[in-house]
């Protein structure tokens, strides 16, 4: 009998202890997407280069002109094939920049499409 009363008291106390815990109210809140603030990559203003074409026929003349202008007659040369490779490299850089611009546009369309559509709907409602 004593054991039964102890069990009943323990059961009542454990149940009453649980009743003091507050229930949590769970709700979902829709958050609007923030517009992306991504600038498109731009090419900085490049320094202007002066290209001098030196061949075996005009090398002496070009070096004399450079000395007269106070320039050191130093040559950094490219063969015609290396110049083509240089042009290909710049074309690849331009293509990569264009791809980055397209990617940024697509990200903006994806993330800001809801914001843009909501703004359009609000403007139509005001009219």
N, C-alpha and C positions, 0 to 999 in steps of 0.2 A: 504494500500500500504506500509505504514511504517512497519507494522507487517510482511509482506511478505519479505521485504528486510532484516529485522533483522533475520528472519528464514533462509533465503538463506545464509547470512553471517555466521551465527552460524553453518549451515550445512557444508559449505566450510571449515571453521576453524576446525571443529571436524574431517572431513575427512583428512585434511592435517596434523593434529596432529598425526593421526594413521600411516601415511606414514613414519614418522621418526623412528619408532620402527624397529630394525633390526630383520630379520628372523633368527630363530635358525636352525643350521644345526645339525640334529640328525643322529647319525650313531652308529652302534654296532661294538664293537671290541671284538674279541674272545681272551680270556685270557687262557693260558695253565694252567692246574692244576699243582700246586706245589707238588712235591713228599712229601709223609708223612715222617716225621722223628720220627717214633715211635719205641722205643726199646721194644723188647719183655721182659715181666717181668721175671726176673731170681731169683732164690733162692740164697740168700747170703750163704757164707760158714758158716755152722752151727758148733757150738762147739761140740766136741766129748764128749759124756756122757759115764760114766761107770755104767752099770747096775749091781746091786748086788741082787741076789735072796735070800730072807730070808724066811725060813720056820720055823715052830715051832720046828723042829728037829735041825736046824743049827743056830738058833738065837744067842745063847751064844758064839759060835765059831766065828761068823761073827762080833759080837760086840767087842770081844777081838782083832781080827785082825785090826779092825778100830781104836781102842785105841792105838795099837802098831804103826800104821802108822801116828798117830797124828791127826786123824780125829775125829770129834765129832760123837759119836754113835747116830745119829738122823735118824729116818726112816720116809720117806714119802712113804706111801704104796698105792698100787692099788690092788684091787682084780682081779681075772682073768677076770671077766666080765668088770671091768673098763678098764683093759688093752686092751680088744677087742674094747671098745668104743674109746679109744685113737687111736688105729690103724685105725678105721673107720674115725675118724676126720682127720687124716693125709691123708687118701685116698681121702676124700672130698676136702681137700686143693689142692692135686695134680690134681684132676679132674678139679677143678676151674682154676688152672693155665693153664692146657691144653686147656680149653675152651677159656681163654683170648688170648692165642697164636693163636688159630684158628681165633678168631674175628679180631685180628690185621692183620693176613694174608689176610683175606677177605676184610678188609678196604683198605689195600695196593693194592690188586688186583683191587678193584673198582676205587680207586682214581688215581692209577698210571697206569692203563691199557692203557690209551691214551698216556701217556708219554713213556711207554715201547714200544707200537706199533709204535709210531712215530720214536723212536730211531732205531728200527729194520728196518723200511722203509728207513731211511736215510742211514743205513749201507748197505742195499741191493742196493740202488742207487749208492753208491760210488764204489761198486764192478763192 
